[in-house]
Amino acid sequence: MADLDVVVVGAGFAGIYAVHALRSAGLRVRAFEAGSGIGGTWFWNCYPGARCDVESKDYSYSFSPELEQEWSWSERYPAQPEVLRYLNHVADRFGLWPDIQLNTRVTAAVWDSADSVWSVTTDDGVVRTARFCVMASGCLSEYQVPAIPGLSSFRGPWYHTSRWPREGVDFTGLRVGLVGTGSTGIQVAPEIARDASQLYVFQRTANFAVPNRNATVDPEAERSLKARYREYREEARASLLGVPVPGTGRPVLAEPPQDVQRTYMDRWQRGGGMPFLGAYTDLLVDRAANDTVAEFIRDRIRETVADQSVAELLCPWAYPVGAKRLCQSDDYFAMFNSPNVTLVDVRSSPITEVTPDGLRTSSEFYALDALVFATGFDAMTGALARIDIRGVDGLALTEKWTAGPRAYLGVATAGFPNMFLVTGPGSPSVLSNMVVSIEQHVEWITACIGHVLGGGYTQVEATAEAEKAWGEHVIEVAYSTLFPMADSWYIGANIPGKPRVFAPYIGGVGPYRERCDAVASAGYEGFVLTVSLRFLSREVGG
Ligand SMILES: Cc1cc2nc3c(=O)[nH]c(=O)nc-3n(C[C@H](O)[C@H](O)[C@H](O)COP(=O)(O)OP(=O)(O)OC[C@H]3O[C@@H](n4cnc5c(N)ncnc54)[C@H](O)[C@@H]3O)c2cc1C
């Protein structure tokens, strides 16, 4: 008999809910978390300015109406400490701690076909067997530091935003270099600029950003939302992005230009990224339509930044709005009006090396006391690739995915029975409100495991045919949009040598859920359910 029914890898939003859901289904579960606390993204990313860019009312669990009613968010877009407090509250409230083991990294998972169990090894040297593995290891948990020559010679401290010292960092009076201007760089920069004597922002790609208009939550608005929260959650589940976004429902190119400007300005004033992307039906599929919103945002940058040569450098031209994560900040662009902030264009003059005293580009040297990397993650597959995962006949997952990740519905991959991926490649994942996507996956996986065990099977595995057909669908949908036009981490472009495959599913959270439900209703179509050889070879599904 296996030591456990299910091993869960990771204890972020996904792992925490997986422990609760699987345990509630009567299974023996243990989650292993490499960090010294739970929370995943919200544990590791404790840099100043770290904040949700999906509203708190949406970026929260919906599985418990009681939890939903009890918890009150203080801000529209909560900062990292509040999200972390929320996740710890969830673990307390549902008594999850006994089944979560912190400070423990899963290093290997090896499938044993004869016994239909996974042997899971952790970095304390212990090996446990489990009938199922749920990989809740995160799409954005394996952080990435660029290989800049000379970094190890730097005399000052350097930090990656995803491994920020928990005691904080005092930049008062220091000359600081910031590398990376994506969502995180845009959040952390104004915080560093507040204290540093000089902040150099090294920008390779100018990015679109819209305001948050963050505010404290109005108690009356909270009361009225809570009165119809169930209904609201249903709308989120059926939506495209996992957030009910009121759009005009019309293509922008058919609208009178003055109406378009009014709509954009209204959304700019109210804040948030998703309302922008959902304003018109053609923004993410038609370049000319997208140009209308791109130009609107560029105009706001030109309006905000006093020095027009700096403003022009900050204006994004390299990709359509939304094809990379749309950043959100209330003060990033205005920060460049401060005398202690300098924008350095490393597209035209690339970084060549770090020296003991600073950073050199092909045209200049910048003396620095500290360096900050907001350079993101080996997204979607990085955390999985760092575990030695071996499926049928010892095949390594990394080997199977040499040409890019493949997973049926983004939840399971052929050759790796009884292993599930939460928000894996081929699911809406990072292109959605991730909490909605995580809950949907965890609930689907829990039901699937229940079906396997309830039917007396020992094994469930995605078929190669179903996986191939799904992969083709994911790519077909992606290439009917503007998303592949960006060199983004959605496509693996931020990691040298990584195969370029568009990983997330853009078909929408609601339609994706319907597809997953249909697969389950058809007896897990595209999966094969079997009883292991040790019992009797009895193949019944497919
Ligand atoms: C700064 C930042 C802001 C974000 N803001 C938003 C937002 O506003 N809205 C949104 O929808 N999404 C946002 N995201 C995406 C965010 O990652 C998800 O919303 C969500 O938190 C993911 O939860 P998760 O449990 O799937 O993964 P994670 O939170 O990444 O948790 C995975 C955990 O697995 C652990 N782990 C990995 N490998 C192993 C191993 N081998 N052994 C043991 N443990 C392991 C990691 O330590 C980590 O704690 C943001 C991401 C970042 C980085």
The ligand as an SDF file (V2000), in Angstrom:
LIG
                    3D

 53 58  0  0  0  0  0  0  0  0999 V2000
    4.6780   39.3110   -8.2940 C   0  0  0  0  0  0  0  0  0  0  0  0
    3.5320   38.5260   -8.8350 C   0  0  0  0  0  0  0  0  0  0  0  0
    2.2630   39.0680   -8.8480 C   0  0  0  0  0  0  0  0  0  0  0  0
    1.1910   38.3250   -9.3390 C   0  0  0  0  0  0  0  0  0  0  0  0
   -0.0450   38.9010   -9.3630 N   0  0  0  0  0  0  0  0  0  0  0  0
   -1.0820   38.1910   -9.8510 C   0  0  0  0  0  0  0  0  0  0  0  0
   -2.4000   38.7570   -9.9110 C   0  0  0  0  0  0  0  0  0  0  0  0
   -2.6190   39.8790   -9.5240 O   0  0  0  0  0  0  0  0  0  0  0  0
   -3.3920   38.0020  -10.4340 N   0  0  0  0  0  0  0  0  0  0  0  0
   -3.1800   36.7280  -10.8730 C   0  0  0  0  0  0  0  0  0  0  0  0
   -4.1120   36.0710  -11.3340 O   0  0  0  0  0  0  0  0  0  0  0  0
   -1.9550   36.1590  -10.8000 N   0  0  0  0  0  0  0  0  0  0  0  0
   -0.9210   36.8590  -10.3130 C   0  0  0  0  0  0  0  0  0  0  0  0
    0.3260   36.2840  -10.2700 N   0  0  0  0  0  0  0  0  0  0  0  0
    0.4930   34.8720  -10.6510 C   0  0  0  0  0  0  0  0  0  0  0  0
    0.5560   33.9970   -9.3810 C   0  0  0  0  0  0  0  0  0  0  0  0
    1.6990   33.2130   -9.5040 O   0  0  0  0  0  0  0  0  0  0  0  0
   -0.7130   33.1670   -9.2480 C   0  0  0  0  0  0  0  0  0  0  0  0
   -1.8280   34.0240   -9.1750 O   0  0  0  0  0  0  0  0  0  0  0  0
   -0.7830   32.2470   -8.0220 C   0  0  0  0  0  0  0  0  0  0  0  0
   -0.3150   32.8560   -6.8670 O   0  0  0  0  0  0  0  0  0  0  0  0
   -0.0740   30.9510   -8.3150 C   0  0  0  0  0  0  0  0  0  0  0  0
   -0.3040   30.0420   -7.2780 O   0  0  0  0  0  0  0  0  0  0  0  0
    0.3150   28.5830   -7.3700 P   0  0  0  0  0  0  0  0  0  0  0  0
    0.0100   27.9280   -6.0940 O   0  0  0  0  0  0  0  0  0  0  0  0
   -0.1180   27.9390   -8.6150 O   0  0  0  0  0  0  0  0  0  0  0  0
    1.8890   28.8040   -7.5520 O   0  0  0  0  0  0  0  0  0  0  0  0
    2.9040   29.5310   -6.5840 P   0  0  0  0  0  0  0  0  0  0  0  0
    2.2520   30.5860   -5.8060 O   0  0  0  0  0  0  0  0  0  0  0  0
    4.0630   29.9040   -7.4340 O   0  0  0  0  0  0  0  0  0  0  0  0
    3.3290   28.3880   -5.5740 O   0  0  0  0  0  0  0  0  0  0  0  0
    4.1090   27.3100   -5.9680 C   0  0  0  0  0  0  0  0  0  0  0  0
    4.9030   26.8540   -4.7720 C   0  0  0  0  0  0  0  0  0  0  0  0
    5.5300   25.6140   -5.1100 O   0  0  0  0  0  0  0  0  0  0  0  0
    6.7730   25.5760   -4.4680 C   0  0  0  0  0  0  0  0  0  0  0  0
    7.6030   24.6250   -5.1870 N   0  0  0  0  0  0  0  0  0  0  0  0
    8.0060   24.6630   -6.4770 C   0  0  0  0  0  0  0  0  0  0  0  0
    8.7630   23.5900   -6.7570 N   0  0  0  0  0  0  0  0  0  0  0  0
    8.8140   22.8610   -5.6220 C   0  0  0  0  0  0  0  0  0  0  0  0
    9.4440   21.6380   -5.2920 C   0  0  0  0  0  0  0  0  0  0  0  0
   10.1600   20.9660   -6.1810 N   0  0  0  0  0  0  0  0  0  0  0  0
    9.2990   21.1490   -4.0320 N   0  0  0  0  0  0  0  0  0  0  0  0
    8.5630   21.8340   -3.1100 C   0  0  0  0  0  0  0  0  0  0  0  0
    7.9700   22.9940   -3.3790 N   0  0  0  0  0  0  0  0  0  0  0  0
    8.0830   23.5080   -4.6210 C   0  0  0  0  0  0  0  0  0  0  0  0
    7.2940   26.9870   -4.5470 C   0  0  0  0  0  0  0  0  0  0  0  0
    8.2250   27.2350   -3.5280 O   0  0  0  0  0  0  0  0  0  0  0  0
    6.0160   27.7890   -4.3680 C   0  0  0  0  0  0  0  0  0  0  0  0
    5.8490   28.1800   -3.0400 O   0  0  0  0  0  0  0  0  0  0  0  0
    1.4090   37.0190   -9.8140 C   0  0  0  0  0  0  0  0  0  0  0  0
    2.6950   36.4840   -9.8290 C   0  0  0  0  0  0  0  0  0  0  0  0
    3.7500   37.2280   -9.3580 C   0  0  0  0  0  0  0  0  0  0  0  0
    5.1260   36.6150   -9.3810 C   0  0  0  0  0  0  0  0  0  0  0  0
  1  2  1  0
  2  3  1  0
  2 52  2  0
  3  4  2  0
  4  5  1  0
  4 50  1  0
  5  6  2  0
  6  7  1  0
  6 13  1  0
  7  8  2  0
  7  9  1  0
  9 10  1  0
 10 11  2  0
 10 12  1  0
 12 13  2  0
 13 14  1  0
 14 15  1  0
 14 50  1  0
 15 16  1  0
 16 17  1  0
 16 18  1  0
 18 19  1  0
 18 20  1  0
 20 21  1  0
 20 22  1  0
 22 23  1  0
 23 24  1  0
 24 25  2  0
 24 26  1  0
 24 27  1  0
 27 28  1  0
 28 29  2  0
 28 30  1  0
 28 31  1  0
 31 32  1  0
 32 33  1  0
 33 34  1  0
 33 48  1  0
 34 35  1  0
 35 36  1  0
 35 46  1  0
 36 37  1  0
 36 45  1  0
 37 38  2  0
 38 39  1  0
 39 40  1  0
 39 45  2  0
 40 41  1  0
 40 42  2  0
 42 43  1  0
 43 44  2  0
 44 45  1  0
 46 47  1  0
 46 48  1  0
 48 49  1  0
 50 51  2  0
 51 52  1  0
 52 53  1  0
M  END
$$$$
